[in-house]
Amino acid sequence: MKRLGNVITLWGILLLCSEIYKQIVLFKAYGSYVFWYFPWQLCSLPMYLASALLFLKSESARDTVFAFLSSFGLLGGIAVFFDPSGLHYFRADLTALSYLWHISMIVFGLLSYFCVRNKNTGFRNACILYLCCCAAALLLNLLLNSRGEINLFYISPLQPMPQIFFRDLVPVLGNHTVIALYILLTVAGAYLLFRAIGWLENKIHDHKI
């Protein structure tokens, strides 16, 4: 598992390098920084977390990262393909990078599950981490809104919810309620995916026996 952890760390570093490249290209293309592309989305977090494994020695901290990647990270990688319009850029290389990024989130999300030593504690801490990241995104949305259109995690109270299905609920429930519902269902979806991998692992193990 140590070798697999090292591979996941390398993946995070490659994501970080590709994000730096993307930000440079976007800055040159627009002539100034566009905050819509600020890299703090659910699908951006694997870049930070997997790279951080290089410095994390605590088993609990590493468990949190691996559990996050195999639940919330996996969910983010899968969910984007229900509405892949956000993967498309004005340059073919950025579009290709975007597709590779999210496909790799699915692959490495599945692999990360097998690095989690304490599944229950790992997911609990991953959930706390996700909610903290949501709080950071909300704060950044409020602070940076004056600098241009920004909707980190798609939970800005100043912007209408753009996510497929949820945006249709805004006229009925209101934007704030839909944002809260979106966060709760993201947690539920991540939990179900995490448990589904465990169930599948047990079935495969039982079959081998």
N, C-alpha and C positions, 0 to 999 in steps of 0.2 A: 504493500500500500504506500510505502514511502516513495517508491519510484513513480507511482501514479500521481501522488501529491506533487512531485517535482514537475511532471508533465503538465499538470493543471496550472502550476505557478508559471511555467514558461508560456502557456496559452494566455494567461493574464498579461504578461509583459508584451506579447505580440499584439494583444488588443490595445494596450496602452500606446504602443508605437503607431498602430493604424489610426488611432484617434488623434494623435498629434498631427499625423499627415493630413487627416481630414480637416482639422481645424485650420491648418496652414492654407490648404486649398480654398476653403470657404472664405477665409479672411482676405486672401488675394482676389477672389472672385467678386466679393461685395465691396471691397475697399475699406471696410470697417468691420468691427465684430458684431455679428448678429446673434442676439441672446436667445433666439429660438433654438439655436444649436448648442446651447450651453450643455456640456456633458454631465447632466445629473438627472437621468431617467432610470426607471427600473432596469432597462436593458443596458445602461451604462455601468451599473454597480458591479457586475462580474469583473470588469476591467480593474477596478480599484481593489476589490476583495481578493481576487485570485493573485494579483501582483503582491498584495500585502502578505501573502503566505510566505514570501521570501524572508520576512522579518518576524513572523509570528512563531513563537516557540511553545506557547501554552497550548496544551491539548484541548482545553475548553474553547479557546479562541479559534483554533483551527477547525474544531467541530462545528462552530457557529458558521464559519465561512463555507465549509463543505455542505452543511445543511441548507444554507441560504441558496447556494448554487443549484442544489438538487431539488429545490422547491420553488422559491420565488424566481430564481434565474431561469429554471426550466419553464415555468409558467410564462415568463416574458418572452422566451424564445418561441414558444408554441403559439401564444396568443396573437403575435404580430402577423401571422400568416392568415388569420381570419380577415384581415384588412391590410394587405401588403403595400398599399399606396404610399405609406410613410417610408418605405424602403427605397423609393425611387428618387434619384437626384438628377441634376442637369448634366452630370458627367458619368460616363459608363463605369469608370474605375470606382467612384464613390458608391454607385449602386451595387456593383459587384462586392465591394467590401461590406456593405450593409447586409446583403444576403448571407455572405460567409459568416459575418459576425453572429447573426441570429441562428443560423444553422448550427454553428459551433456551440452556441449556448445550450442547444438541445442535447448535443452529443456529450459535452463536458458536464452538463447538468446531470445526466444519467450516470456518468462515470463518477461524479463527485459523491454520489450516495454511498458508494462502497468505501469511501474514506471516512465516513461518519462513524465514530466509535460508540457514542451514546446518542441514539436516535431521538429519544424523547427530549432530553436536555438540549440537544443540538437544534431541534426545530423550535423549541420554545425561545431560545436565544436568538435564532434567526428571525422569528416573528417580532421580537422586541427591536432587533436591528432594523427591520423593515419599517416599523412604525416610527422609529427615530429618524430614518431617512425621509419618510413622508413629512415629518415635522420640519426637517431642514428644507425640503423642497417647497413647502408652504411658505416658510419664512423668506426664502429666496424669491419666490414668486411675488411676494408683497414688496420686498425691498428693491427688486430690479425691474418692476413693471414700468417705471417711468423711463427706462432706457430702451424700451421697445417691447414688442410682443413676446411674451414668455409664458410657458405653461409646463413647468417641470412636474413630472409624474402625472401630468394631466389633472391636477387637483387644485388649480388656481381658482379662488373664488371670484377673481376678476375676469375670467375667461369662461365661455361656455364649454361644458364637457364635450370633447371631440371624439371620444372613443365610440366605436361601433356598438350598437344596442343601447348603451348607457345614454347617448345623446338623445335618443328617442324618448327617454323617460323624463328629460328636463322639463318639457312643457307641463307634465303631469305632477311631478314631485318637487320641482325646483332644483336649481343647480347645486346648492349646498347639500341638500339631502342626497342627491345622486352621487356627489363626491364621497360622502360618508359611506353610502352603499357600495360604491366602487372599491373603496379601501377594504371594507369588510369582506366582500366577495373575493377580492384578491387574496386575502389571508386564507379564506376557505378553500379557494382553488389550489393554492400552494400546498395546503395541508393534504388535500385529497391526492394530489400528484405524488407527494412525498410518501404517503401511505400506500399508494398504488404500486410504487416501485418496490416497497418492502413486501407487499403481498405477492408480486410477481417473482421476487427473489426467493421467497419461501416455497412457492409452487415449483420453481425450477429445482430447488434443493431437494424437495420431497420426491420429485420425479426421478432425480438421479439416484436417490436412496432406493 
